Amino acid sequence: MEIRFRNNYPATVSVAVMFYSPGTCGQHGNWGTRGWWNIAPGQMAHVLNTENRFMCYYAEAGDGARWVGNFGPMYVYRNSFDSCLNLGSTAAIGRVGTRQVDTGGKNTIVNLNP
């Protein structure tokens, strides 16, 4: 399944995702983490292919708006990253909660709305 994000917010939004990946992250929490996709207003980005119907995301806009939730938390970094849920490092700038998405097993577009 393809996961895409559409930015319906009036500022550029940066997105990080958390996805089930026991083959890669089995010893580190079973969930992979990746970021960042910078998506301009009105634009869309393909961020992930997954076979699992659940994935999570965190997003933040340059004006301070954030899309957070109760899942995770996951470590985030200032620069692009590709890691596992329980692999933190001194390079992390923090830990954030994520929102869960149930794709229902279908290609999904997540809309980032104001």
C-alpha positions in Angstrom: 0.0 0.0 0.0 1.1 3.5 -0.7 0.9 6.2 2.0 0.8 9.8 0.8 0.4 13.1 2.7 -1.4 16.1 1.3 -0.7 19.5 2.9 -3.9 21.5 3.2 -2.3 23.8 5.7 -1.2 27.4 4.7 2.5 26.8 5.6 5.1 24.1 4.7 4.7 21.1 6.9 7.4 18.6 7.8 6.3 15.0 8.3 7.9 12.0 10.1 6.4 8.5 10.1 6.5 5.4 12.2 5.6 2.0 10.6 5.6 -1.7 11.5 8.9 -3.2 10.4 9.8 -6.3 12.5 12.2 -7.6 9.8 14.4 -4.5 10.2 13.6 -3.3 13.7 12.7 -6.5 15.5 15.3 -6.0 18.2 14.5 -2.3 18.5 10.8 -2.1 19.1 9.4 -3.6 15.8 8.6 -0.1 14.4 10.7 1.9 11.9 10.9 5.6 11.9 11.7 8.0 9.0 11.6 11.7 8.5 11.5 14.4 7.1 9.3 15.2 4.1 8.8 18.9 3.6 5.5 19.4 1.9 4.5 22.9 0.6 0.9 24.1 0.9 -1.4 22.3 -1.6 1.3 19.7 -2.4 1.4 16.0 -1.8 4.3 13.6 -1.1 4.6 9.8 -1.2 6.3 8.8 2.1 5.9 5.0 2.5 5.0 1.7 1.1 3.8 -0.8 3.7 2.0 -4.1 4.0 0.7 -3.2 7.5 -2.7 -1.5 7.7 -1.5 0.7 10.6 1.1 3.5 10.5 1.7 6.6 12.6 2.9 10.1 11.9 4.0 13.4 13.5 4.0 16.7 11.6 5.0 20.2 12.3 4.7 23.5 10.4 7.1 26.4 10.4 4.6 28.6 12.2 4.5 26.2 15.2 1.4 24.1 14.3 1.8 20.4 15.2 0.0 17.2 14.5 0.7 14.9 17.5 -1.0 11.9 19.1 -0.8 9.2 21.8 1.3 6.6 19.9 5.0 6.2 20.3 6.7 8.3 21.3 9.4 8.3 18.6 12.7 10.0 18.5 13.1 12.8 15.9 16.2 14.5 14.6 17.0 17.8 13.0 18.1 16.2 9.7 16.6 13.4 7.7 16.5 10.1 9.5 15.8 6.4 9.0 15.9 4.5 12.3 13.9 2.2 14.7 11.5 3.2 17.5 13.8 2.2 20.4 17.0 3.5 18.9 17.6 6.9 20.3 20.8 8.8 20.1 22.4 12.0 21.4 21.6 13.5 17.9 17.8 13.3 18.7 16.2 16.7 19.3 13.3 15.1 21.1 10.6 12.5 21.4 7.2 13.1 20.0 3.8 11.4 20.1 2.3 10.3 16.9 -1.2 9.9 15.4 -2.2 6.5 14.2 -3.7 5.9 10.8 -5.7 2.8 9.9 -5.4 2.4 6.1 -7.9 -0.4 6.0 -5.4 -2.2 3.8 -5.7 0.3 1.0 -3.6 3.1 -0.6 -4.1 6.1 1.7 -3.8 9.9 1.5 -3.5 11.6 4.9 -4.7 15.1 4.8 -3.0 17.6 7.0 -5.7 20.1 7.7 -5.7 23.4 9.7 
